[in-house]
Amino acid sequence: MKLSLIFSFCFALLISCSHEEINLTCADPLGSDTEELKDMQLSCFQEEFFSCFRFELSGADPVIRSLYKTIPSDAPMFFDAGEVQCLSEVTSKISNAWSYALYAQLRHGYVVRMADGTYGRFFIDSWIEGSNGRVTQVNIVRQYSF
C-alpha cells in the first residue's frame, strides 16, 4: 500500500511539472566583480601598471587597448571568446589570435593574458550610448585570476 501511494504521488508530481519550462540562468562565477568604465578609464587586474587596459570610446567603434610603459611584451594581450550570456561561459585560455588592441563587442567575453603568464577574463554586459550613437560607458563583469 505504501509503495503504491508513493508511486502515485511521484507520478502525479511528474505530470504536474511536465508542462513547466525549465529556466536556466547563466550565473557569474564567484570572485567576479563589475566595473562601469568611461572613455580612457583604466581597468587593472593586478596592482602593476602592466596588467591594465582601457576602453577608448571616442571613435566610431569602442576599442579595448592594453597599456605598457616601455615595451609591448610587458602589456596584457586579449582574445575575443565570442558572444556569451555571462562571464561563466568564457572558459578557454587557448587562442592563436592574441592582440594588444581589438574592437569591443557587446555581450562578448574576452580573455586577458598578462606578461607574468596569469590570466583574467571579462564580459561586456552592457553599454550606454550617447545622443550621437557613440558608446559613452562600458559595463563589464571581470575575474582575476582565471
N, C-alpha and C positions, 0 to 999 in steps of 0.2 A: 504494500500500500504506500509506504513512504517513497519508494523508488518511483512509482508511477506518478505520485504527486510532484516530486522533484522534476521528473521528466516533463510533465505537463507545464509546470512553471517555466522551465527553461525554454520550451518550445514557444510558449506564449510570449516570452520576453524576446526571443529571436524574431518572431513575426512582427511584433510591435516596433522593433528597431530597424527592420529591414528597409523601410522607406525613408529613413533619415539619411541625409548626406553627411559624410564624414568631412569635417572642416579641418584640414591640416594647415597650420601656420608655420611659417619659417621664422625661427627664433634666432636672435643674435647670440653668439657664444658668450659664455661667462668671461669676464675680464675685458669686454669691449667697452668703448666709450664713444660719445658723439661729439662732433665739433661743427660749428657754424663758421665757415670761412668766407671772408670777403676778399676782394681783389688784392693780391700780393701778400696776403696774410700767411704766416708760416704754420705748418703742422710738423712737429718733430716726434719721432718715435723714441729717441734717446736724448740725453742732455746735450750731447755733442752736436755741433752745427752740421756735421756730416750726415746726420740722419734726417735732415729737414727737407721738406718740399713745399711748394706753394701752388696756388691756383692763380693763373693770370686770366683775368676776366674782362679786360678792357678791349680785347679783339672781338672779331665776329664770332669765333668759337672759343669756348673755355679750354685752356691748356693746363696740364699738370707738368710742373718742371722741378727737377731736383736742384739742390744748391750745393756748391762746393767752394772752398777757399782758394785752393791752388791748382789742383789737377782733377779732371773729371773722374778718375778712378777712385777718388775719395767719396764720390757722390752716390746716393742711392739710385737704383735703377728700377724701372717699372715694367710690368706687362699687364695688359688688359685681359682679364679672365673671362670676359664676355658678360652678357646680360644674366643677372641673377635676381632672386627675390629678396635675399638678405645676405649678410656677411657670412653666415654659416655655409653657404653654397660656394664660397671661394675656398677651394680645397687643395689645389695643386700648386706646387712651387716650381714645377718643371716647365721651362719655356726656352725657346731659342730666339725669342723676339724681345729681348730686354732693350729698354730705351731710357735716355735721360729726360725725355720730354715726350708727351703724347697728348692727343686731343681727349678731353674728358667727355664721357657719355653718361647720361642719366641712367640710373638703375644698372650700372656696370660695376663689377668688382675688379679690384686691382691688387696685385702682389708687389711688394716693395722689397728689394734685396739691398741690404746695407753692405758697405765695404768690409765690415768685420765678419761677413758670412751669415748674419742673422736676417730674419725676415719679419715683415709686418704685412698687414693686409688692410684694405679699406673698401668701402662700398659707398657709392654716391646714391644716397637715399632719396634726395630731392634737391631742387634748387629754386631760387627765386629769380624771376626775370623782371627787369625794369620796364618802363614805358616804351623804351626803344627796342625791346625784344632781346636785349643782351642780358646774359646771366650776371646778377649782382651779388649773389651769395650761393655757396655750395654747402649742403648739409651732408656730412659723412658719418658713417659708423666705422670705427677702426679698432684694430687689435694688434698689440705687440707684446710678446713675441709670438710668432705663428710658426 
